[in-house]
Amino acid sequence: MTGPAWHTGQAPLAPGDRVWLIAPSGPAPEGTVEPAIAYLEDWGLDVEAGTHLRSVDKRASYLAGSDAERLADLVEAWTDPEAAAVIAFRGGFGAMRLIDSLDFGTLAAAAHRPDGRPKLLTGSSDITALHQAWAHHLRVPTLFSPMVGNDVFRSSERIRTDVHRWLFTPWADQPVSLGEHAETLVAGEHTGITYGGNLSLLAAGLGSPEFDPGTPDEPGILILEDVDEEVYRLDNLLLQLKRAGWLARAGAVVLGSWENCGEKPAQRELLRENFADAGIPVVWEAELGHHPHAGSIPLGVPAQLSAPSPAIASGAVTLTIAPTGRTP
């Protein structure tokens, strides 16, 4: 993990800012690009669509164009001197295929706007691969958030409102929307840098430098979630992270949603088995990830987790971005 390179006194975006909408992973379903652009333009943003946003790879229809095409869009968007943010259209598969071809020196040189604020990368799910790469190489914060090309973004005003808040509001002291059902598994408090994302993507990247867990003298707040994985697969993925040192590196854990990941009782038993004796604060049932009303969470910034005793009613759990200048 890295220390924060962020400015909480200013919002990441303001009306009139230029943002790029690109598809570094899966292709855009027919009829979904125009509504996504319309939402962003309604927020007052100047939207540039990636050249291959509507592309489908001829060899692999699960990719939004070839690796070279998706790479070109990502680099063009990030290195645009007028860009304030790069917004991933959707997840799926393919972002990790781009990492070895990225020139991180070039990307790092373009990582900040003229006023010193870091540019912002947003997305979730498969975009976890890029969040990790940005944290490791560029040392800038990113936003793990529902994506504008997904059905839930179009159907949930709550999601759109929360994404808008994180884009247009200074992050200092902002609460993360964990949902009313978030509850404590292990009580405690911790301040640390937020990191993590989609469990299967984190496990898939193990062994590469971007997915090194870091050292335990910088215990952060680990975020985990997943979708469409059977419980035995979750078991294996958690074991991979544990053996690679990811759980030892954490000072606290926030477990998000596990949509379509087997029976709920089996999920909870597995999570309890892995985290109940962790000796650090652990929260579960947070509405992060693939939840129908998923909240957004900044990654690479200091945050304060308060997980009171499970005897206290649900909803008492809080995760708040630390005040300006506060570091763990």
KAWOBEL-V15456 format. One record per helix or strand of 3 or more residues. SS is the DSSP state (~ for helix, > for strand). FROM is the first residue (numbers start at 1). LEN is the number of residues. If there is no record, write none. Layout:
BEGIN
SS_FROM_LEN + SS_FROM_LEN
END
This chain:
BEGIN
>_18_5 + ~_33_10 + >_46_4 + ~_67_13 + >_83_6 + ~_95_7 + ~_104_6 + >_120_4 + ~_125_14 + >_142_3 + ~_151_5 + ~_157_12 + >_183_4 + >_188_11 + ~_199_6 + ~_209_3 + ~_216_3 + >_220_8 + ~_231_13 + ~_246_4 + >_250_10 + ~_264_12 + >_281_4 + >_297_3 + >_302_6 + >_318_4
END
